[in-house]
Amino acid sequence: MNQAHLITVRDFEDGCPVPAEMLGRLYRADAETLSNLIAGISQRTRAQLAVFLYGRIHTRELGVRIAAMCEAALLMQTAGTLGEVIYAQSRTGYERPTYGEVHRPLRSAISLAGSRKTGDLHA
């Protein structure tokens, strides 16, 4: 039987450009706090962190938010075309993928009552 693996900050230690403690604070931060925390990280490390987080589906949105605080040239230098894509998404807004789920707009209920005129239809 397969058991679900709980993801912890420790799962990110390999390859993460910032210490696990800092990553945890970034993950839990609101917009203002995130901005303050990122301000203390060098531009190069910031770009590496944005790419690192973008590469994991559950932290992709955070990666895009951090990319918004990066220089385009450093993102592209760090990750090439992917850096360019992340930078563009950080400027246009990130939309979570639907993974094939189709969300149809709710239809209003159709009522047949009153759809026929009263009186003789065969005149």
Wavefront OBJ file of the C-alpha trace (Angstrom):
o trace
v 0.000 0.000 0.000
v 1.348 3.453 -0.941
v 1.363 6.097 1.722
v 1.312 9.809 1.057
v 4.549 11.601 1.792
v 4.152 14.859 3.674
v 6.250 17.613 2.154
v 8.395 19.548 4.594
v 10.934 22.333 4.251
v 13.649 19.678 4.546
v 12.570 18.276 1.166
v 13.876 21.478 -0.440
v 17.346 21.535 1.056
v 19.027 19.896 -1.937
v 19.683 22.602 -4.458
v 17.829 25.374 -2.674
v 19.862 28.603 -2.824
v 18.653 29.763 0.614
v 18.644 27.973 3.988
v 15.552 25.897 4.852
v 14.574 28.313 7.631
v 14.515 31.241 5.203
v 12.543 29.221 2.681
v 9.930 28.450 5.334
v 9.583 32.138 6.170
v 9.252 33.053 2.493
v 6.606 30.389 1.958
v 4.452 31.650 4.839
v 4.962 35.375 4.146
v 2.281 37.791 3.050
v 3.097 40.178 0.181
v 4.650 42.920 2.336
v 6.713 40.533 4.460
v 7.862 38.671 1.349
v 9.077 41.913 -0.169
v 11.021 42.753 3.001
v 12.571 39.279 3.207
v 13.569 39.279 -0.464
v 15.183 42.705 -0.118
v 17.866 41.106 2.066
v 18.797 38.506 -0.576
v 21.304 39.270 -3.329
v 19.954 39.691 -6.864
v 21.722 36.552 -8.127
v 20.436 34.366 -5.270
v 16.983 35.870 -5.724
v 16.956 34.818 -9.389
v 18.192 31.324 -8.497
v 15.490 31.042 -5.843
v 12.752 32.136 -8.272
v 13.855 29.462 -10.763
v 14.193 26.828 -8.035
v 10.683 27.475 -6.704
v 9.168 27.705 -10.171
v 10.467 24.215 -10.882
v 8.220 22.691 -8.213
v 4.509 22.769 -8.951
v 3.438 23.484 -5.357
v 5.804 26.489 -5.083
v 5.522 27.748 -8.672
v 3.349 30.715 -7.749
v 5.851 31.802 -5.082
v 8.623 31.508 -7.667
v 6.725 33.864 -9.966
v 6.144 36.330 -7.104
v 9.873 36.335 -6.337
v 10.699 36.678 -10.037
v 8.717 39.919 -9.992
v 11.456 41.262 -7.710
v 14.274 40.172 -10.047
v 16.029 41.747 -12.998
v 15.115 40.155 -16.329
v 18.771 39.810 -17.360
v 19.668 37.832 -14.221
v 16.692 35.492 -14.616
v 17.683 34.845 -18.229
v 21.334 34.393 -17.252
v 20.284 31.934 -14.539
v 17.803 29.860 -16.534
v 17.898 30.937 -20.191
v 14.532 30.748 -21.926
v 12.853 29.504 -18.737
v 14.089 32.635 -16.961
v 12.502 34.725 -19.698
v 9.209 32.837 -19.298
v 9.230 33.263 -15.518
v 9.978 36.972 -15.884
v 7.106 37.404 -18.372
v 4.699 35.556 -16.048
v 5.789 37.737 -13.156
v 4.715 40.780 -15.157
v 1.418 39.446 -16.498
v 0.224 37.492 -13.488
v 0.350 33.815 -12.706
v -2.625 31.610 -13.435
v -2.720 28.208 -11.817
v -2.912 25.411 -14.364
v -6.184 23.508 -14.614
v -4.582 20.196 -15.641
v -7.315 19.497 -18.145
v -10.184 20.288 -15.824
v -12.917 22.069 -17.697
v -14.821 24.631 -15.721
v -18.087 25.373 -17.462
v -20.092 28.404 -16.504
v -23.220 27.623 -14.546
v -26.307 27.673 -16.716
v -29.483 29.216 -15.499
v -32.341 26.809 -15.048
v -34.561 26.390 -18.065
v -38.261 26.416 -17.471
v -40.747 25.297 -20.037
v -43.635 26.740 -18.067
v -45.080 29.702 -19.863
v -43.221 28.972 -23.055
v -46.420 28.126 -24.939
v -48.961 30.722 -25.759
v -52.316 30.176 -24.185
v -55.147 29.542 -26.557
v -55.536 27.456 -29.660
v -52.278 26.713 -31.452
v -53.995 25.243 -34.542
v -55.895 28.255 -35.755
l 1 2 3 4 5 6 7 8 9 10 11 12 13 14 15 16 17 18 19 20 21 22 23 24 25 26 27 28 29 30 31 32 33 34 35 36 37 38 39 40 41 42 43 44 45 46 47 48 49 50 51 52 53 54 55 56 57 58 59 60 61 62 63 64 65 66 67 68 69 70 71 72 73 74 75 76 77 78 79 80 81 82 83 84 85 86 87 88 89 90 91 92 93 94 95 96 97 98 99 100 101 102 103 104 105 106 107 108 109 110 111 112 113 114 115 116 117 118 119 120 121 122 123
